[in-house]
């Protein structure tokens, strides 16, 4: 199973308020899901009332070994490479990106 090698060191920002869409290679029946608000007929991992992923615990991801495709390839450094601060801020204002994820990616690139 392919997984991006990101030096998270305990960071779980991408597990908070993110819209992890389940892809064709993900077995939707093995996850707790909810409809994706931006992609018609798609599902995403469900969220707790605070906006964090339903599978995020105090010690990290409880499904790390069987995480969906988008979780396995997530890399905040890629977000920081692709987006300027102003673009990231616009996405943050539209509730499509947590600016802290962009900040973390920028820090890891330094």
N, CA, C and O atoms as CSV, one atom per row, in Angstrom:
chain,resi,resn,atom,element,x,y,z
A,1,UNK,N,N,0.846,-1.174,0.000
A,1,UNK,CA,C,0.000,0.000,0.000
A,1,UNK,C,C,0.889,1.234,0.000
A,1,UNK,O,O,1.711,1.416,0.899
A,2,UNK,N,N,0.725,2.070,-0.999
A,2,UNK,CA,C,1.528,3.283,-1.124
A,2,UNK,C,C,1.144,4.286,-0.049
A,2,UNK,O,O,-0.038,4.482,0.236
A,3,UNK,N,N,2.150,4.923,0.549
A,3,UNK,CA,C,1.912,5.976,1.541
A,3,UNK,C,C,3.003,7.019,1.371
A,3,UNK,O,O,4.184,6.685,1.281
A,4,UNK,N,N,2.602,8.285,1.329
A,4,UNK,CA,C,3.554,9.385,1.256
A,4,UNK,C,C,4.318,9.454,2.570
A,4,UNK,O,O,3.731,9.316,3.643
A,5,UNK,N,N,5.620,9.665,2.485
A,5,UNK,CA,C,6.458,9.748,3.678
A,5,UNK,C,C,6.548,11.201,4.129
A,5,UNK,O,O,7.348,11.976,3.605
A,6,UNK,N,N,5.720,11.562,5.106
A,6,UNK,CA,C,5.671,12.926,5.629
A,6,UNK,C,C,6.149,12.891,7.082
A,6,UNK,O,O,5.674,12.067,7.863
A,7,UNK,N,N,7.074,13.767,7.453
A,7,UNK,CA,C,7.539,13.795,8.843
A,7,UNK,C,C,6.526,14.500,9.761
A,7,UNK,O,O,6.763,15.621,10.213
A,8,UNK,N,N,5.420,13.842,10.023
A,8,UNK,CA,C,4.333,14.458,10.805
A,8,UNK,C,C,4.732,14.712,12.259
A,8,UNK,O,O,4.352,15.729,12.841
A,9,UNK,N,N,5.482,13.808,12.831
A,9,UNK,CA,C,5.928,13.953,14.227
A,9,UNK,C,C,4.786,14.306,15.169
A,9,UNK,O,O,4.916,15.206,15.999
A,10,UNK,N,N,3.678,13.605,15.044
A,10,UNK,CA,C,2.543,13.819,15.933
A,10,UNK,C,C,1.538,14.857,15.460
A,10,UNK,O,O,0.482,15.007,16.075
A,11,UNK,N,N,1.837,15.575,14.391
A,11,UNK,CA,C,0.907,16.579,13.876
A,11,UNK,C,C,-0.324,15.869,13.300
A,11,UNK,O,O,-0.193,14.874,12.587
A,12,UNK,N,N,-1.509,16.380,13.611
A,12,UNK,CA,C,-2.762,15.826,13.088
A,12,UNK,C,C,-3.638,16.910,12.445
A,12,UNK,O,O,-4.855,16.751,12.345
A,13,UNK,N,N,-3.021,17.998,12.017
A,13,UNK,CA,C,-3.800,19.099,11.438
A,13,UNK,C,C,-4.621,18.656,10.231
A,13,UNK,O,O,-5.739,19.133,10.036
A,14,UNK,N,N,-4.082,17.752,9.422
A,14,UNK,CA,C,-4.828,17.324,8.235
A,14,UNK,C,C,-6.003,16.410,8.603
A,14,UNK,O,O,-6.814,16.068,7.742
A,15,UNK,N,N,-6.097,16.019,9.862
A,15,UNK,CA,C,-7.201,15.180,10.343
A,15,UNK,C,C,-8.314,16.024,10.950
A,15,UNK,O,O,-9.299,15.488,11.457
A,16,UNK,N,N,-8.161,17.312,10.899
A,16,UNK,CA,C,-9.134,18.218,11.506
A,16,UNK,C,C,-9.771,19.080,10.423
A,16,UNK,O,O,-9.075,19.756,9.666
A,17,UNK,N,N,-11.077,19.052,10.356
A,17,UNK,CA,C,-11.845,19.851,9.412
A,17,UNK,C,C,-11.495,19.590,7.945
A,17,UNK,O,O,-11.682,20.468,7.102
A,18,UNK,N,N,-10.999,18.414,7.637
A,18,UNK,CA,C,-10.667,18.109,6.247
A,18,UNK,C,C,-11.788,17.271,5.639
A,18,UNK,O,O,-12.526,16.596,6.356
A,19,UNK,N,N,-11.908,17.318,4.324
A,19,UNK,CA,C,-12.946,16.582,3.611
A,19,UNK,C,C,-12.297,15.425,2.855
A,19,UNK,O,O,-12.042,15.528,1.655
A,20,UNK,N,N,-12.033,14.331,3.553
A,20,UNK,CA,C,-11.352,13.186,2.951
A,20,UNK,C,C,-12.348,12.369,2.132
A,20,UNK,O,O,-13.077,11.529,2.660
A,21,UNK,N,N,-12.356,12.639,0.830
A,21,UNK,CA,C,-13.254,11.930,-0.086
A,21,UNK,C,C,-12.760,10.502,-0.286
A,21,UNK,O,O,-11.564,10.268,-0.466
A,22,UNK,N,N,-13.683,9.556,-0.252
A,22,UNK,CA,C,-13.329,8.172,-0.501
A,22,UNK,C,C,-13.278,7.947,-2.004
A,22,UNK,O,O,-14.174,8.361,-2.741
A,23,UNK,N,N,-12.223,7.289,-2.442
A,23,UNK,CA,C,-11.970,7.052,-3.866
A,23,UNK,C,C,-12.428,5.652,-4.265
A,23,UNK,O,O,-12.836,4.862,-3.413
A,24,UNK,N,N,-12.363,5.350,-5.547
A,24,UNK,CA,C,-12.808,4.054,-6.068
A,24,UNK,C,C,-12.079,2.890,-5.403
A,24,UNK,O,O,-12.672,1.831,-5.196
A,25,UNK,N,N,-10.806,3.069,-5.066
A,25,UNK,CA,C,-10.043,1.970,-4.461
A,25,UNK,C,C,-10.327,1.781,-2.973
A,25,UNK,O,O,-9.872,0.804,-2.377
A,26,UNK,N,N,-11.072,2.704,-2.369
A,26,UNK,CA,C,-11.448,2.593,-0.961
A,26,UNK,C,C,-12.765,1.830,-0.845
A,26,UNK,O,O,-13.713,2.107,-1.580
A,27,UNK,N,N,-12.823,0.884,0.064
A,27,UNK,CA,C,-14.058,0.143,0.312
A,27,UNK,C,C,-14.914,0.978,1.270
A,27,UNK,O,O,-14.713,0.944,2.484
A,28,UNK,N,N,-15.855,1.714,0.718
A,28,UNK,CA,C,-16.679,2.641,1.493
A,28,UNK,C,C,-17.358,1.934,2.659
A,28,UNK,O,O,-17.556,2.536,3.714
A,29,UNK,N,N,-17.714,0.676,2.485
A,29,UNK,CA,C,-18.441,-0.047,3.537
A,29,UNK,C,C,-17.601,-0.288,4.790
A,29,UNK,O,O,-18.141,-0.680,5.824
A,30,UNK,N,N,-16.294,-0.061,4.714
A,30,UNK,CA,C,-15.428,-0.302,5.874
A,30,UNK,C,C,-15.157,0.957,6.686
A,30,UNK,O,O,-14.385,0.921,7.644
A,31,UNK,N,N,-15.781,2.064,6.316
A,31,UNK,CA,C,-15.571,3.336,7.007
A,31,UNK,C,C,-16.903,3.941,7.455
A,31,UNK,O,O,-17.955,3.655,6.882
A,32,UNK,N,N,-16.838,4.771,8.475
A,32,UNK,CA,C,-17.994,5.566,8.867
A,32,UNK,C,C,-17.939,6.815,7.987
A,32,UNK,O,O,-16.958,7.558,8.014
A,33,UNK,N,N,-18.988,7.040,7.214
A,33,UNK,CA,C,-18.957,8.099,6.207
A,33,UNK,C,C,-20.133,9.061,6.355
A,33,UNK,O,O,-21.068,8.844,7.126
A,34,UNK,N,N,-20.034,10.129,5.577
A,34,UNK,CA,C,-21.132,11.077,5.408
A,34,UNK,C,C,-21.028,11.607,3.983
A,34,UNK,O,O,-19.961,11.530,3.374
A,35,UNK,N,N,-22.118,12.144,3.442
A,35,UNK,CA,C,-22.061,12.674,2.078
A,35,UNK,C,C,-21.046,13.816,1.981
A,35,UNK,O,O,-20.919,14.632,2.895
A,36,UNK,N,N,-20.339,13.855,0.873
A,36,UNK,CA,C,-19.365,14.928,0.643
A,36,UNK,C,C,-20.129,16.178,0.227
A,36,UNK,O,O,-20.916,16.117,-0.718
A,37,UNK,N,N,-19.924,17.315,0.902
A,37,UNK,CA,C,-20.716,18.516,0.591
A,37,UNK,C,C,-20.363,19.193,-0.725
A,37,UNK,O,O,-21.138,20.006,-1.228
A,38,UNK,N,N,-19.198,18.870,-1.293
A,38,UNK,CA,C,-18.769,19.551,-2.512
A,38,UNK,C,C,-18.773,18.662,-3.752
A,38,UNK,O,O,-18.714,19.159,-4.877
A,39,UNK,N,N,-18.845,17.345,-3.546
A,39,UNK,CA,C,-18.792,16.408,-4.673
A,39,UNK,C,C,-20.076,15.568,-4.656
A,39,UNK,O,O,-20.245,14.709,-3.791
A,40,UNK,N,N,-20.974,15.818,-5.608
A,40,UNK,CA,C,-22.230,15.069,-5.635
A,40,UNK,C,C,-22.005,13.558,-5.708
A,40,UNK,O,O,-21.131,13.089,-6.437
A,41,UNK,N,N,-22.789,12.811,-4.959
A,41,UNK,CA,C,-22.772,11.346,-4.941
A,41,UNK,C,C,-21.492,10.751,-4.371
A,41,UNK,O,O,-21.265,9.548,-4.497
A,42,UNK,N,N,-20.660,11.562,-3.754
A,42,UNK,CA,C,-19.424,11.065,-3.156
A,42,UNK,C,C,-19.571,11.021,-1.634
A,42,UNK,O,O,-20.399,11.718,-1.048
A,43,UNK,N,N,-18.748,10.188,-1.022
A,43,UNK,CA,C,-18.728,10.087,0.429
A,43,UNK,C,C,-17.360,10.482,0.952
A,43,UNK,O,O,-16.350,10.395,0.254
A,44,UNK,N,N,-17.359,10.917,2.197
A,44,UNK,CA,C,-16.102,11.263,2.860
A,44,UNK,C,C,-16.128,10.656,4.256
A,44,UNK,O,O,-17.178,10.232,4.740
A,45,UNK,N,N,-14.957,10.618,4.903
A,45,UNK,CA,C,-14.909,10.155,6.279
A,45,UNK,C,C,-15.762,11.083,7.136
A,45,UNK,O,O,-15.756,12.300,6.950
A,46,UNK,N,N,-16.488,10.495,8.068
A,46,UNK,CA,C,-17.353,11.277,8.954
A,46,UNK,C,C,-16.509,12.106,9.921
A,46,UNK,O,O,-15.320,11.852,10.113
A,47,UNK,N,N,-17.149,13.088,10.513
A,47,UNK,CA,C,-16.488,13.993,11.448
A,47,UNK,C,C,-17.169,13.980,12.808
A,47,UNK,O,O,-18.368,13.722,12.919
A,48,UNK,N,N,-16.395,14.260,13.823
A,48,UNK,CA,C,-16.928,14.466,15.173
A,48,UNK,C,C,-17.535,15.871,15.222
A,48,UNK,O,O,-17.301,16.669,14.314
A,49,UNK,N,N,-18.304,16.182,16.255
A,49,UNK,CA,C,-18.901,17.525,16.360
A,49,UNK,C,C,-17.874,18.666,16.301
A,49,UNK,O,O,-18.205,19.765,15.856
A,50,UNK,N,N,-16.638,18.417,16.743
A,50,UNK,CA,C,-15.616,19.473,16.703
A,50,UNK,C,C,-14.972,19.627,15.326
A,50,UNK,O,O,-14.105,20.482,15.147
A,51,UNK,N,N,-15.385,18.806,14.345
A,51,UNK,CA,C,-14.858,18.897,12.988
A,51,UNK,C,C,-13.706,17.967,12.697
A,51,UNK,O,O,-13.277,17.869,11.548
A,52,UNK,N,N,-13.192,17.282,13.698
A,52,UNK,CA,C,-12.073,16.368,13.454
A,52,UNK,C,C,-12.590,15.035,12.904
A,52,UNK,O,O,-13.765,14.698,13.051
A,53,UNK,N,N,-11.704,14.302,12.282
A,53,UNK,CA,C,-12.045,13.006,11.701
A,53,UNK,C,C,-12.566,12.068,12.789
A,53,UNK,O,O,-12.059,12.047,13.910
A,54,UNK,N,N,-13.574,11.307,12.433
A,54,UNK,CA,C,-14.176,10.352,13.364
A,54,UNK,C,C,-13.147,9.341,13.868
A,54,UNK,O,O,-13.327,8.754,14.934
A,55,UNK,N,N,-12.079,9.138,13.113
A,55,UNK,CA,C,-11.057,8.150,13.474
A,55,UNK,C,C,-9.850,8.748,14.196
A,55,UNK,O,O,-8.878,8.040,14.463
A,56,UNK,N,N,-9.900,10.033,14.512
A,56,UNK,CA,C,-8.790,10.667,15.220
A,56,UNK,C,C,-9.002,10.522,16.725
A,56,UNK,O,O,-10.042,10.902,17.262
A,57,UNK,N,N,-7.996,9.965,17.390
A,57,UNK,CA,C,-8.045,9.822,18.850
A,57,UNK,C,C,-6.967,10.701,19.467
A,57,UNK,O,O,-6.218,11.369,18.753
A,58,UNK,N,N,-6.890,10.701,20.769
A,58,UNK,CA,C,-5.874,11.489,21.473
A,58,UNK,C,C,-4.465,11.026,21.126
A,58,UNK,O,O,-3.510,11.787,21.279
A,59,UNK,N,N,-4.327,9.801,20.666
A,59,UNK,CA,C,-3.002,9.270,20.320
A,59,UNK,C,C,-2.758,9.210,18.816
A,59,UNK,O,O,-1.741,8.672,18.377
A,60,UNK,N,N,-3.677,9.753,18.022
A,60,UNK,CA,C,-3.489,9.773,16.569
A,60,UNK,C,C,-4.572,9.003,15.839
A,60,UNK,O,O,-5.652,8.754,16.374
A,61,UNK,N,N,-4.264,8.632,14.612
A,61,UNK,CA,C,-5.212,7.948,13.735
A,61,UNK,C,C,-5.427,6.506,14.194
A,61,UNK,O,O,-4.472,5.758,14.402
A,62,UNK,N,N,-6.695,6.132,14.347
A,62,UNK,CA,C,-7.010,4.766,14.773
A,62,UNK,C,C,-7.116,3.800,13.600
A,62,UNK,O,O,-7.259,2.595,13.805
A,63,UNK,N,N,-7.049,4.314,12.367
A,63,UNK,CA,C,-7.128,3.440,11.184
A,63,UNK,C,C,-5.916,3.634,10.273
A,63,UNK,O,O,-6.000,3.387,9.070
A,64,UNK,N,N,-4.818,4.062,10.827
A,64,UNK,CA,C,-3.632,4.380,10.023
A,64,UNK,C,C,-3.262,3.247,9.061
A,64,UNK,O,O,-2.906,3.507,7.912
A,65,UNK,N,N,-3.342,2.022,9.510
A,65,UNK,CA,C,-2.946,0.871,8.675
A,65,UNK,C,C,-3.898,0.627,7.511
A,65,UNK,O,O,-3.521,-0.012,6.529
A,66,UNK,N,N,-5.127,1.129,7.610
A,66,UNK,CA,C,-6.118,0.932,6.536
A,66,UNK,C,C,-6.738,2.266,6.098
A,66,UNK,O,O,-7.888,2.328,5.665
A,67,UNK,N,N,-5.955,3.301,6.223
A,67,UNK,CA,C,-6.433,4.640,5.890
A,67,UNK,C,C,-6.825,4.738,4.418
A,67,UNK,O,O,-6.235,4.064,3.574
A,68,UNK,N,N,-7.818,5.573,4.105
A,68,UNK,CA,C,-8.223,5.774,2.709
A,68,UNK,C,C,-7.093,6.383,1.875
A,68,UNK,O,O,-6.132,6.940,2.406
A,69,UNK,N,N,-7.238,6.259,0.571
A,69,UNK,CA,C,-6.233,6.724,-0.377
A,69,UNK,C,C,-5.826,8.170,-0.120
A,69,UNK,O,O,-4.634,8.470,-0.062
A,70,UNK,N,N,-6.797,9.075,0.036
A,70,UNK,CA,C,-6.446,10.482,0.215
A,70,UNK,C,C,-5.634,10.713,1.490
A,70,UNK,O,O,-4.783,11.602,1.523
A,71,UNK,N,N,-5.880,9.942,2.519
A,71,UNK,CA,C,-5.073,10.068,3.747
A,71,UNK,C,C,-3.640,9.584,3.495
A,71,UNK,O,O,-2.680,10.185,3.976
A,72,UNK,N,N,-3.513,8.508,2.746
A,72,UNK,CA,C,-2.183,7.929,2.498
A,72,UNK,C,C,-1.304,8.835,1.652
A,72,UNK,O,O,-0.080,8.800,1.781
A,73,UNK,N,N,-1.906,9.649,0.785
A,73,UNK,CA,C,-1.095,10.519,-0.082
A,73,UNK,C,C,-1.041,11.965,0.411
A,73,UNK,O,O,-0.377,12.805,-0.196
A,74,UNK,N,N,-1.738,12.253,1.509
A,74,UNK,CA,C,-1.769,13.624,2.029
A,74,UNK,C,C,-0.356,14.094,2.376
A,74,UNK,O,O,0.422,13.374,3.002
A,75,UNK,N,N,-0.050,15.311,1.957
A,75,UNK,CA,C,1.268,15.885,2.229
A,75,UNK,C,C,1.116,17.404,2.253
A,75,UNK,O,O,0.926,18.039,1.215
A,76,UNK,N,N,1.202,17.967,3.439
A,76,UNK,CA,C,1.022,19.416,3.586
A,76,UNK,C,C,2.093,20.193,2.828
A,76,UNK,O,O,1.883,21.355,2.478
A,77,UNK,N,N,3.236,19.565,2.570
A,77,UNK,CA,C,4.288,20.242,1.809
A,77,UNK,C,C,3.833,20.517,0.380
A,77,UNK,O,O,4.181,21.545,-0.202
A,78,UNK,N,N,3.059,19.599,-0.179
A,78,UNK,CA,C,2.535,19.787,-1.529
A,78,UNK,C,C,1.573,20.956,-1.594
A,78,UNK,O,O,1.562,21.700,-2.575
A,79,UNK,N,N,0.768,21.126,-0.560
A,79,UNK,CA,C,-0.151,22.267,-0.496
A,79,UNK,C,C,0.650,23.564,-0.447
A,79,UNK,O,O,0.322,24.529,-1.138
A,80,UNK,N,N,1.698,23.582,0.370
A,80,UNK,CA,C,2.533,24.787,0.496
A,80,UNK,C,C,3.269,25.090,-0.814
A,80,UNK,O,O,3.477,26.255,-1.150
A,81,UNK,N,N,3.660,24.052,-1.550
A,81,UNK,CA,C,4.340,24.263,-2.840
A,81,UNK,C,C,3.388,24.826,-3.889
A,81,UNK,O,O,3.763,25.694,-4.677
A,82,UNK,N,N,2.150,24.324,-3.894
A,82,UNK,CA,C,1.185,24.694,-4.935
A,82,UNK,C,C,0.514,26.034,-4.712
A,82,UNK,O,O,0.137,26.712,-5.668
A,83,UNK,N,N,0.361,26.422,-3.448
A,83,UNK,CA,C,-0.421,27.619,-3.156
A,83,UNK,C,C,0.435,28.726,-2.550
A,83,UNK,O,O,1.287,28.478,-1.697
A,84,UNK,N,N,0.194,29.933,-3.003
A,84,UNK,CA,C,0.806,31.088,-2.344
A,84,UNK,C,C,0.052,31.322,-1.036
A,84,UNK,O,O,-1.011,30.743,-0.811
A,85,UNK,N,N,0.601,32.163,-0.190
A,85,UNK,CA,C,-0.091,32.485,1.059
A,85,UNK,C,C,-1.462,33.076,0.772
A,85,UNK,O,O,-2.440,32.717,1.429
A,86,UNK,N,N,-1.546,33.979,-0.200
A,86,UNK,CA,C,-2.826,34.621,-0.523
A,86,UNK,C,C,-3.854,33.595,-1.018
A,86,UNK,O,O,-5.027,33.670,-0.653
A,87,UNK,N,N,-3.421,32.644,-1.843
A,87,UNK,CA,C,-4.333,31.599,-2.320
A,87,UNK,C,C,-4.800,30.721,-1.160
A,87,UNK,O,O,-5.979,30.380,-1.066
A,88,UNK,N,N,-3.871,30.361,-0.285
A,88,UNK,CA,C,-4.222,29.548,0.884
A,88,UNK,C,C,-5.197,30.295,1.783
A,88,UNK,O,O,-6.130,29.698,2.319
A,89,UNK,N,N,-4.990,31.586,1.948
A,89,UNK,CA,C,-5.869,32.393,2.785
A,89,UNK,C,C,-7.284,32.475,2.197
A,89,UNK,O,O,-8.267,32.439,2.936
A,90,UNK,N,N,-7.382,32.584,0.873
A,90,UNK,CA,C,-8.694,32.596,0.220
A,90,UNK,C,C,-9.417,31.269,0.431
A,90,UNK,O,O,-10.615,31.252,0.714
A,91,UNK,N,N,-8.692,30.152,0.293
A,91,UNK,CA,C,-9.302,28.842,0.522
A,91,UNK,C,C,-9.703,28.677,1.981
A,91,UNK,O,O,-10.729,28.068,2.284
A,92,UNK,N,N,-8.898,29.217,2.878
A,92,UNK,CA,C,-9.228,29.171,4.299
A,92,UNK,C,C,-10.522,29.951,4.566
A,92,UNK,O,O,-11.390,29.483,5.303
A,93,UNK,N,N,-10.645,31.122,3.972
A,93,UNK,CA,C,-11.840,31.949,4.153
A,93,UNK,C,C,-13.086,31.244,3.618
A,93,UNK,O,O,-14.187,31.434,4.135
A,94,UNK,N,N,-12.903,30.427,2.576
A,94,UNK,CA,C,-14.020,29.687,1.994
A,94,UNK,C,C,-14.244,28.346,2.693
A,94,UNK,O,O,-15.055,27.536,2.245
A,95,UNK,N,N,-13.524,28.116,3.789
A,95,UNK,CA,C,-13.624,26.868,4.570
A,95,UNK,C,C,-13.247,25.640,3.749
A,95,UNK,O,O,-13.805,24.562,3.952
A,96,UNK,N,N,-12.298,25.799,2.819
A,96,UNK,CA,C,-11.843,24.675,1.994
A,96,UNK,C,C,-10.433,24.248,2.366
A,96,UNK,O,O,-9.935,23.248,1.849
A,97,UNK,N,N,-9.786,24.987,3.253
A,97,UNK,CA,C,-8.430,24.656,3.685
A,97,UNK,C,C,-8.208,25.276,5.060
A,97,UNK,O,O,-8.543,26.437,5.294
A,98,UNK,N,N,-7.644,24.494,5.952
A,98,UNK,CA,C,-7.233,25.038,7.252
A,98,UNK,C,C,-5.855,25.662,7.029
A,98,UNK,O,O,-4.906,24.953,6.693
A,99,UNK,N,N,-5.736,26.960,7.209
A,99,UNK,CA,C,-4.487,27.668,6.931
A,99,UNK,C,C,-3.325,27.089,7.726
A,99,UNK,O,O,-2.171,27.220,7.318
A,100,UNK,N,N,-3.617,26.450,8.862
A,100,UNK,CA,C,-2.547,25.835,9.658
A,100,UNK,C,C,-1.873,24.685,8.909
A,100,UNK,O,O,-0.694,24.410,9.132
A,101,UNK,N,N,-2.611,24.013,8.022
A,101,UNK,CA,C,-2.019,22.937,7.215
A,101,UNK,C,C,-1.004,23.542,6.242
A,101,UNK,O,O,0.092,23.006,6.076
A,102,UNK,N,N,-1.363,24.652,5.602
A,102,UNK,CA,C,-0.429,25.341,4.708
A,102,UNK,C,C,0.793,25.806,5.496
A,102,UNK,O,O,1.922,25.652,5.033
A,103,UNK,N,N,0.575,26.378,6.692
A,103,UNK,CA,C,1.684,26.827,7.545
A,103,UNK,C,C,2.632,25.678,7.880
A,103,UNK,O,O,3.853,25.821,7.807
A,104,UNK,N,N,2.049,24.537,8.248
A,104,UNK,CA,C,2.868,23.371,8.611
A,104,UNK,C,C,3.676,22.912,7.406
A,104,UNK,O,O,4.862,22.612,7.544
A,105,UNK,N,N,3.064,22.850,6.236
A,105,UNK,CA,C,3.781,22.444,5.032
A,105,UNK,C,C,4.921,23.392,4.717
A,105,UNK,O,O,6.007,22.950,4.341
A,106,UNK,N,N,4.693,24.692,4.866
A,106,UNK,CA,C,5.732,25.684,4.631
A,106,UNK,C,C,6.884,25.480,5.600
A,106,UNK,O,O,8.048,25.547,5.205
A,107,UNK,N,N,6.570,25.233,6.863
A,107,UNK,CA,C,7.605,24.997,7.872
A,107,UNK,C,C,8.451,23.760,7.523
A,107,UNK,O,O,9.673,23.777,7.671
A,108,UNK,N,N,7.801,22.707,7.065
A,108,UNK,CA,C,8.542,21.484,6.725
A,108,UNK,C,C,9.421,21.653,5.490
A,108,UNK,O,O,10.398,20.924,5.316
A,109,UNK,N,N,9.078,22.608,4.637
A,109,UNK,CA,C,9.889,22.859,3.434
A,109,UNK,C,C,11.138,23.685,3.739
A,109,UNK,O,O,12.078,23.700,2.944
A,110,UNK,N,N,11.155,24.366,4.875
A,110,UNK,CA,C,12.301,25.231,5.207
A,110,UNK,C,C,13.518,24.414,5.562
A,110,UNK,O,O,14.570,24.974,5.868
